[in-house]
Amino acid sequence: MSEKHVKVIERAGPKGFVAVLAYIGAAIYFIQQSNGGFWEVILALLQAAVWPVYVVYHVLLTLGA
């Protein structure tokens, strides 16, 4: 039997890098806005993960969709 090799090329690297930078920036912003307590920081990290959802929601509301 001959072995077959499959070459997988992943080209999502730059998009992932931009997403990570956006998350880090949002996390820094939300942590600075918190009081610095443990649960406030945890909430800030969660807010940093879901802020794009709120942006899209409000843009759709503005567009009347």
VEXGUFI-490894 format. One record per atom (N, C-alpha, C, O, CB): residue number from 1; atom name; z negated, x negated, y negated. Coordinates in Angstrom, 3 decimals. Glycine has a CB too. Layout:
BEGIN
+-----+------+----------+----------+----------+
|  nr | atom |        Z |        X |        Y |
+-----+------+----------+----------+----------+
| NUM |   CA |        Z |        X |        Y |
...
+-----+------+----------+----------+----------+
***
This chain:
BEGIN
+-----+------+----------+----------+----------+
|  nr | atom |        Z |        X |        Y |
+-----+------+----------+----------+----------+
|   1 |    N |    0.000 |   -0.822 |    1.184 |
|   1 |   CA |    0.000 |    0.000 |    0.000 |
|   1 |    C |    0.000 |   -0.866 |   -1.248 |
|   1 |    O |   -0.656 |   -1.906 |   -1.312 |
|   1 |   CB |   -1.195 |    0.935 |    0.002 |
|   2 |    N |    0.732 |   -0.420 |   -2.206 |
|   2 |   CA |    0.731 |   -1.153 |   -3.467 |
|   2 |    C |   -0.232 |   -0.490 |   -4.449 |
|   2 |    O |   -0.376 |    0.732 |   -4.475 |
|   2 |   CB |    2.159 |   -1.220 |   -4.065 |
|   3 |    N |   -0.878 |   -1.311 |   -5.242 |
|   3 |   CA |   -1.819 |   -0.796 |   -6.225 |
|   3 |    C |   -1.086 |   -0.471 |   -7.519 |
|   3 |    O |   -0.230 |   -1.229 |   -7.975 |
|   3 |   CB |   -2.952 |   -1.807 |   -6.483 |
|   4 |    N |   -1.434 |    0.657 |   -8.091 |
|   4 |   CA |   -0.848 |    1.034 |   -9.373 |
|   4 |    C |   -1.900 |    0.854 |  -10.456 |
|   4 |    O |   -3.061 |    1.222 |  -10.278 |
|   4 |   CB |   -0.319 |    2.500 |   -9.346 |
|   5 |    N |   -1.488 |    0.292 |  -11.564 |
|   5 |   CA |   -2.387 |    0.069 |  -12.689 |
|   5 |    C |   -1.980 |    0.999 |  -13.826 |
|   5 |    O |   -0.803 |    1.132 |  -14.161 |
|   5 |   CB |   -2.360 |   -1.423 |  -13.146 |
|   6 |    N |   -2.962 |    1.618 |  -14.392 |
|   6 |   CA |   -2.731 |    2.508 |  -15.522 |
|   6 |    C |   -3.326 |    1.863 |  -16.756 |
|   6 |    O |   -4.496 |    1.480 |  -16.770 |
|   6 |   CB |   -3.343 |    3.921 |  -15.274 |
|   7 |    N |   -2.515 |    1.746 |  -17.785 |
|   7 |   CA |   -2.985 |    1.151 |  -19.034 |
|   7 |    C |   -3.251 |    2.288 |  -20.018 |
|   7 |    O |   -2.349 |    3.058 |  -20.348 |
|   7 |   CB |   -1.939 |    0.122 |  -19.615 |
|   8 |    N |   -4.501 |    2.386 |  -20.483 |
|   8 |   CA |   -4.893 |    3.421 |  -21.424 |
|   8 |    C |   -5.050 |    2.784 |  -22.796 |
|   8 |    O |   -5.773 |    1.801 |  -22.964 |
|   8 |   CB |   -6.210 |    4.127 |  -20.976 |
|   9 |    N |   -4.360 |    3.362 |  -23.774 |
|   9 |   CA |   -4.436 |    2.853 |  -25.134 |
|   9 |    C |   -5.125 |    3.906 |  -25.983 |
|   9 |    O |   -4.628 |    5.021 |  -26.136 |
|   9 |   CB |   -3.021 |    2.503 |  -25.700 |
|  10 |    N |   -6.262 |    3.543 |  -26.526 |
|  10 |   CA |   -7.040 |    4.445 |  -27.378 |
|  10 |    C |   -6.792 |    4.070 |  -28.831 |
|  10 |    O |   -7.045 |    2.937 |  -29.238 |
|  10 |   CB |   -8.566 |    4.379 |  -27.037 |
|  11 |    N |   -6.298 |    5.019 |  -29.607 |
|  11 |   CA |   -5.976 |    4.728 |  -30.999 |
|  11 |    C |   -6.859 |    5.518 |  -31.968 |
|  11 |    O |   -6.460 |    5.751 |  -33.109 |
|  11 |   CB |   -4.511 |    5.034 |  -31.268 |
|  12 |    N |   -8.039 |    5.927 |  -31.536 |
|  12 |   CA |   -8.927 |    6.701 |  -32.398 |
|  12 |    C |   -9.980 |    5.821 |  -33.058 |
|  12 |    O |  -10.931 |    6.341 |  -33.642 |
|  12 |   CB |   -9.601 |    7.804 |  -31.601 |
|  13 |    N |   -9.839 |    4.533 |  -32.981 |
|  13 |   CA |  -10.831 |    3.623 |  -33.529 |
|  13 |    C |  -11.081 |    3.789 |  -35.016 |
|  13 |    O |  -12.234 |    3.944 |  -35.421 |
|  13 |   CB |  -10.417 |    2.235 |  -33.266 |
|  14 |    N |  -10.043 |    3.763 |  -35.849 |
|  14 |   CA |  -10.284 |    3.893 |  -37.291 |
|  14 |    C |  -10.921 |    5.228 |  -37.666 |
|  14 |    O |  -11.767 |    5.269 |  -38.559 |
|  14 |   CB |   -8.983 |    3.728 |  -38.047 |
|  15 |    N |  -10.540 |    6.313 |  -37.010 |
|  15 |   CA |  -11.136 |    7.613 |  -37.313 |
|  15 |    C |  -12.619 |    7.618 |  -36.950 |
|  15 |    O |  -13.445 |    8.147 |  -37.693 |
|  15 |   CB |  -10.397 |    8.737 |  -36.559 |
|  16 |    N |  -12.940 |    7.040 |  -35.827 |
|  16 |   CA |  -14.336 |    6.965 |  -35.413 |
|  16 |    C |  -15.157 |    6.116 |  -36.358 |
|  16 |    O |  -16.313 |    6.430 |  -36.641 |
|  16 |   CB |  -14.438 |    6.415 |  -34.012 |
|  17 |    N |  -14.565 |    5.044 |  -36.845 |
|  17 |   CA |  -15.257 |    4.160 |  -37.788 |
|  17 |    C |  -15.553 |    4.890 |  -39.090 |
|  17 |    O |  -16.644 |    4.762 |  -39.646 |
|  17 |   CB |  -14.418 |    2.902 |  -38.067 |
|  18 |    N |  -14.583 |    5.653 |  -39.573 |
|  18 |   CA |  -14.791 |    6.426 |  -40.798 |
|  18 |    C |  -15.863 |    7.490 |  -40.574 |
|  18 |    O |  -16.684 |    7.729 |  -41.459 |
|  18 |   CB |  -13.469 |    7.082 |  -41.262 |
|  19 |    N |  -15.866 |    8.127 |  -39.413 |
|  19 |   CA |  -16.872 |    9.142 |  -39.114 |
|  19 |    C |  -18.273 |    8.531 |  -39.074 |
|  19 |    O |  -19.224 |    9.131 |  -39.576 |
|  19 |   CB |  -16.555 |    9.827 |  -37.778 |
|  20 |    N |  -18.404 |    7.363 |  -38.491 |
|  20 |   CA |  -19.712 |    6.696 |  -38.435 |
|  20 |    C |  -20.172 |    6.303 |  -39.838 |
|  20 |    O |  -21.348 |    6.456 |  -40.169 |
|  20 |   CB |  -19.649 |    5.445 |  -37.523 |
|  21 |    N |  -19.256 |    5.801 |  -40.659 |
|  21 |   CA |  -19.626 |    5.456 |  -42.028 |
|  21 |    C |  -20.050 |    6.694 |  -42.814 |
|  21 |    O |  -20.995 |    6.634 |  -43.601 |
|  21 |   CB |  -18.462 |    4.759 |  -42.732 |
|  22 |    N |  -19.363 |    7.808 |  -42.610 |
|  22 |   CA |  -19.733 |    9.050 |  -43.291 |
|  22 |    C |  -21.113 |    9.513 |  -42.842 |
|  22 |    O |  -21.912 |    9.963 |  -43.663 |
|  22 |   CB |  -18.688 |   10.150 |  -43.023 |
|  23 |    N |  -21.400 |    9.407 |  -41.544 |
|  23 |   CA |  -22.713 |    9.806 |  -41.043 |
|  23 |    C |  -23.809 |    8.924 |  -41.616 |
|  23 |    O |  -24.858 |    9.422 |  -42.025 |
|  23 |   CB |  -22.741 |    9.751 |  -39.519 |
|  24 |    N |  -23.576 |    7.623 |  -41.647 |
|  24 |   CA |  -24.582 |    6.698 |  -42.179 |
|  24 |    C |  -24.836 |    6.987 |  -43.662 |
|  24 |    O |  -25.983 |    7.012 |  -44.107 |
|  24 |   CB |  -24.129 |    5.225 |  -41.986 |
|  25 |    N |  -23.769 |    7.202 |  -44.415 |
|  25 |   CA |  -23.930 |    7.517 |  -45.831 |
|  25 |    C |  -24.688 |    8.817 |  -46.048 |
|  25 |    O |  -25.559 |    8.896 |  -46.915 |
|  25 |   CB |  -22.580 |    7.598 |  -46.501 |
|  26 |    N |  -24.355 |    9.848 |  -45.254 |
|  26 |   CA |  -25.055 |   11.125 |  -45.371 |
|  26 |    C |  -26.514 |   10.979 |  -44.951 |
|  26 |    O |  -27.399 |   11.575 |  -45.566 |
|  26 |   CB |  -24.361 |   12.200 |  -44.519 |
|  27 |    N |  -26.772 |   10.190 |  -43.907 |
|  27 |   CA |  -28.149 |    9.987 |  -43.454 |
|  27 |    C |  -28.969 |    9.295 |  -44.539 |
|  27 |    O |  -30.114 |    9.672 |  -44.787 |
|  27 |   CB |  -28.177 |    9.160 |  -42.152 |
|  28 |    N |  -28.399 |    8.301 |  -45.175 |
|  28 |   CA |  -29.111 |    7.613 |  -46.252 |
|  28 |    C |  -29.399 |    8.584 |  -47.394 |
|  28 |    O |  -30.500 |    8.589 |  -47.944 |
|  28 |   CB |  -28.293 |    6.405 |  -46.763 |
|  29 |    N |  -28.418 |    9.397 |  -47.748 |
|  29 |   CA |  -28.613 |   10.353 |  -48.836 |
|  29 |    C |  -29.722 |   11.349 |  -48.500 |
|  29 |    O |  -30.630 |   11.555 |  -49.305 |
|  29 |   CB |  -27.306 |   11.098 |  -49.130 |
|  30 |    N |  -29.656 |   11.966 |  -47.321 |
|  30 |   CA |  -30.636 |   12.985 |  -46.971 |
|  30 |    C |  -32.034 |   12.397 |  -46.764 |
|  30 |    O |  -33.027 |   13.054 |  -47.074 |
|  30 |   CB |  -30.193 |   13.715 |  -45.719 |
|  31 |    N |  -32.122 |   11.182 |  -46.249 |
|  31 |   CA |  -33.432 |   10.544 |  -46.084 |
|  31 |    C |  -34.036 |   10.230 |  -47.454 |
|  31 |    O |  -35.246 |   10.366 |  -47.634 |
|  31 |   CB |  -33.311 |    9.248 |  -45.235 |
|  32 |    N |  -33.219 |    9.815 |  -48.418 |
|  32 |   CA |  -33.729 |    9.561 |  -49.764 |
|  32 |    C |  -34.231 |   10.838 |  -50.426 |
|  32 |    O |  -35.151 |   10.796 |  -51.243 |
|  32 |   CB |  -32.648 |    8.924 |  -50.624 |
|  33 |    N |  -33.632 |   11.972 |  -50.077 |
|  33 |   CA |  -34.043 |   13.248 |  -50.662 |
|  33 |    C |  -35.314 |   13.798 |  -50.013 |
|  33 |    O |  -35.952 |   14.688 |  -50.574 |
|  33 |   CB |  -32.919 |   14.264 |  -50.532 |
|  34 |    N |  -35.689 |   13.285 |  -48.847 |
|  34 |   CA |  -36.874 |   13.781 |  -48.147 |
|  34 |    C |  -38.135 |   13.104 |  -48.676 |
|  34 |    O |  -38.071 |   12.152 |  -49.454 |
|  34 |   CB |  -36.742 |   13.548 |  -46.631 |
|  35 |    N |  -39.281 |   13.617 |  -48.236 |
|  35 |   CA |  -40.565 |   13.048 |  -48.647 |
|  35 |    C |  -40.933 |   11.797 |  -47.862 |
|  35 |    O |  -41.876 |   11.097 |  -48.230 |
|  35 |   CB |  -41.656 |   14.077 |  -48.490 |
|  36 |    N |  -40.217 |   11.505 |  -46.806 |
|  36 |   CA |  -40.487 |   10.312 |  -46.020 |
|  36 |    C |  -41.361 |   10.547 |  -44.811 |
|  36 |    O |  -41.649 |    9.605 |  -44.072 |
|  36 |   CB |  -41.115 |    9.297 |  -46.872 |
|  37 |    N |  -41.793 |   11.778 |  -44.586 |
|  37 |   CA |  -42.577 |   12.094 |  -43.396 |
|  37 |    C |  -41.701 |   12.069 |  -42.151 |
|  37 |    O |  -40.474 |   12.112 |  -42.236 |
|  37 |   CB |  -43.251 |   13.463 |  -43.543 |
|  38 |    N |  -42.346 |   12.001 |  -41.006 |
|  38 |   CA |  -41.600 |   11.883 |  -39.746 |
|  38 |    C |  -40.633 |   13.044 |  -39.554 |
|  38 |    O |  -39.446 |   12.826 |  -39.311 |
|  38 |   CB |  -42.565 |   11.814 |  -38.563 |
|  39 |    N |  -41.126 |   14.273 |  -39.659 |
|  39 |   CA |  -40.272 |   15.435 |  -39.404 |
|  39 |    C |  -39.235 |   15.626 |  -40.505 |
|  39 |    O |  -38.150 |   16.148 |  -40.248 |
|  39 |   CB |  -41.122 |   16.694 |  -39.271 |
|  40 |    N |  -39.552 |   15.215 |  -41.712 |
|  40 |   CA |  -38.563 |   15.288 |  -42.787 |
|  40 |    C |  -37.394 |   14.346 |  -42.525 |
|  40 |    O |  -36.241 |   14.679 |  -42.797 |
|  40 |   CB |  -39.212 |   14.955 |  -44.134 |
|  41 |    N |  -37.705 |   13.164 |  -41.992 |
|  41 |   CA |  -36.639 |   12.206 |  -41.656 |
|  41 |    C |  -35.806 |   12.723 |  -40.495 |
|  41 |    O |  -34.583 |   12.582 |  -40.501 |
|  41 |   CB |  -37.235 |   10.824 |  -41.305 |
|  42 |    N |  -36.453 |   13.323 |  -39.493 |
|  42 |   CA |  -35.711 |   13.903 |  -38.370 |
|  42 |    C |  -34.788 |   15.008 |  -38.873 |
|  42 |    O |  -33.630 |   15.082 |  -38.464 |
|  42 |   CB |  -36.683 |   14.456 |  -37.293 |
|  43 |    N |  -35.295 |   15.872 |  -39.762 |
|  43 |   CA |  -34.468 |   16.929 |  -40.342 |
|  43 |    C |  -33.323 |   16.347 |  -41.156 |
|  43 |    O |  -32.212 |   16.876 |  -41.128 |
|  43 |   CB |  -35.316 |   17.850 |  -41.217 |
|  44 |    N |  -33.580 |   15.270 |  -41.876 |
|  44 |   CA |  -32.527 |   14.625 |  -42.661 |
|  44 |    C |  -31.420 |   14.083 |  -41.761 |
|  44 |    O |  -30.243 |   14.183 |  -42.105 |
|  44 |   CB |  -33.114 |   13.493 |  -43.510 |
|  45 |    N |  -31.781 |   13.515 |  -40.622 |
|  45 |   CA |  -30.772 |   13.007 |  -39.692 |
|  45 |    C |  -29.950 |   14.143 |  -39.102 |
|  45 |    O |  -28.745 |   13.997 |  -38.895 |
|  45 |   CB |  -31.434 |   12.202 |  -38.571 |
|  46 |    N |  -30.593 |   15.274 |  -38.829 |
|  46 |   CA |  -29.855 |   16.442 |  -38.340 |
|  46 |    C |  -28.925 |   16.989 |  -39.420 |
|  46 |    O |  -27.790 |   17.368 |  -39.130 |
|  46 |   CB |  -30.830 |   17.539 |  -37.877 |
|  47 |    N |  -29.400 |   17.030 |  -40.656 |
|  47 |   CA |  -28.547 |   17.478 |  -41.754 |
|  47 |    C |  -27.346 |   16.558 |  -41.928 |
|  47 |    O |  -26.246 |   17.021 |  -42.232 |
|  47 |   CB |  -29.346 |   17.548 |  -43.053 |
|  48 |    N |  -27.548 |   15.279 |  -41.739 |
|  48 |   CA |  -26.445 |   14.327 |  -41.863 |
|  48 |    C |  -25.388 |   14.563 |  -40.793 |
|  48 |    O |  -24.208 |   14.291 |  -41.010 |
|  48 |   CB |  -26.966 |   12.894 |  -41.775 |
|  49 |    N |  -25.813 |   15.071 |  -39.633 |
|  49 |   CA |  -24.860 |   15.310 |  -38.546 |
|  49 |    C |  -24.039 |   16.577 |  -38.765 |
|  49 |    O |  -22.903 |   16.657 |  -38.299 |
|  49 |   CB |  -25.597 |   15.402 |  -37.221 |
|  50 |    N |  -24.598 |   17.581 |  -39.475 |
|  50 |   CA |  -23.907 |   18.868 |  -39.581 |
|  50 |    C |  -23.412 |   19.195 |  -40.987 |
|  50 |    O |  -22.897 |   20.294 |  -41.193 |
|  50 |   CB |  -24.817 |   19.959 |  -39.121 |
|  51 |    N |  -23.540 |   18.304 |  -41.958 |
|  51 |   CA |  -23.114 |   18.636 |  -43.318 |
|  51 |    C |  -21.641 |   18.983 |  -43.420 |
|  51 |    O |  -21.299 |   19.813 |  -44.262 |
|  51 |   CB |  -23.414 |   17.495 |  -44.234 |
|  52 |    N |  -20.729 |   18.406 |  -42.617 |
|  52 |   CA |  -19.323 |   18.812 |  -42.753 |
|  52 |    C |  -19.098 |   20.297 |  -42.447 |
|  52 |    O |  -18.171 |   20.902 |  -42.986 |
|  52 |   CB |  -18.457 |   17.971 |  -41.833 |
|  53 |    N |  -19.922 |   20.877 |  -41.602 |
|  53 |   CA |  -19.792 |   22.303 |  -41.288 |
|  53 |    C |  -20.035 |   23.134 |  -42.536 |
|  53 |    O |  -19.302 |   24.088 |  -42.798 |
|  53 |   CB |  -20.777 |   22.715 |  -40.170 |
|  54 |    N |  -21.052 |   22.783 |  -43.308 |
|  54 |   CA |  -21.348 |   23.513 |  -44.537 |
|  54 |    C |  -20.225 |   23.347 |  -45.565 |
|  54 |    O |  -19.893 |   24.294 |  -46.278 |
|  54 |   CB |  -22.680 |   23.035 |  -45.128 |
|  55 |    N |  -19.654 |   22.178 |  -45.642 |
|  55 |   CA |  -18.562 |   21.946 |  -46.587 |
|  55 |    C |  -17.367 |   22.819 |  -46.236 |
|  55 |    O |  -16.803 |   23.481 |  -47.108 |
|  55 |   CB |  -18.154 |   20.460 |  -46.596 |
|  56 |    N |  -16.980 |   22.826 |  -44.971 |
|  56 |   CA |  -15.842 |   23.646 |  -44.547 |
|  56 |    C |  -16.128 |   25.125 |  -44.772 |
|  56 |    O |  -15.248 |   25.866 |  -45.210 |
|  56 |   CB |  -15.515 |   23.390 |  -43.067 |
|  57 |    N |  -17.330 |   25.554 |  -44.481 |
|  57 |   CA |  -17.711 |   26.951 |  -44.679 |
|  57 |    C |  -17.570 |   27.363 |  -46.142 |
|  57 |    O |  -17.001 |   28.414 |  -46.439 |
|  57 |   CB |  -19.147 |   27.181 |  -44.207 |
|  58 |    N |  -18.080 |   26.548 |  -47.046 |
|  58 |   CA |  -18.023 |   26.892 |  -48.459 |
|  58 |    C |  -16.603 |   26.781 |  -49.020 |
|  58 |    O |  -16.238 |   27.532 |  -49.925 |
|  58 |   CB |  -18.963 |   25.997 |  -49.246 |
|  59 |    N |  -15.815 |   25.869 |  -48.502 |
|  59 |   CA |  -14.405 |   25.785 |  -48.929 |
|  59 |    C |  -13.669 |   27.048 |  -48.482 |
|  59 |    O |  -12.880 |   27.605 |  -49.246 |
|  59 |   CB |  -13.710 |   24.503 |  -48.340 |
|  60 |    N |  -13.919 |   27.505 |  -47.254 |
|  60 |   CA |  -13.267 |   28.728 |  -46.779 |
|  60 |    C |  -13.723 |   29.943 |  -47.579 |
|  60 |    O |  -12.923 |   30.835 |  -47.865 |
|  60 |   CB |  -13.557 |   28.944 |  -45.289 |
|  61 |    N |  -15.007 |   29.984 |  -47.943 |
|  61 |   CA |  -15.470 |   31.080 |  -48.791 |
|  61 |    C |  -14.777 |   31.062 |  -50.141 |
|  61 |    O |  -14.394 |   32.111 |  -50.659 |
|  61 |   CB |  -16.977 |   31.005 |  -48.980 |
|  62 |    N |  -14.613 |   29.880 |  -50.713 |
|  62 |   CA |  -13.962 |   29.761 |  -52.006 |
|  62 |    C |  -12.492 |   30.192 |  -51.928 |
|  62 |    O |  -11.966 |   30.795 |  -52.863 |
|  62 |   CB |  -14.067 |   28.323 |  -52.517 |
|  63 |    N |  -11.844 |   29.881 |  -50.820 |
|  63 |   CA |  -10.444 |   30.253 |  -50.641 |
|  63 |    C |  -10.274 |   31.725 |  -50.293 |
|  63 |    O |   -9.158 |   32.244 |  -50.315 |
|  63 |   CB |   -9.818 |   29.402 |  -49.563 |
|  64 |    N |  -11.362 |   32.392 |  -49.975 |
|  64 |   CA |  -11.297 |   33.815 |  -49.639 |
|  64 |    C |  -10.895 |   34.097 |  -48.207 |
|  64 |    O |  -10.430 |   35.192 |  -47.892 |
|  64 |   CB |  -10.346 |   34.496 |  -50.544 |
|  65 |    N |  -11.069 |   33.136 |  -47.358 |
|  65 |   CA |  -10.690 |   33.309 |  -45.951 |
|  65 |    C |  -11.762 |   34.046 |  -45.178 |
|  65 |    O |  -11.608 |   34.279 |  -43.979 |
|  65 |   CB |  -10.422 |   31.960 |  -45.299 |
+-----+------+----------+----------+----------+
***
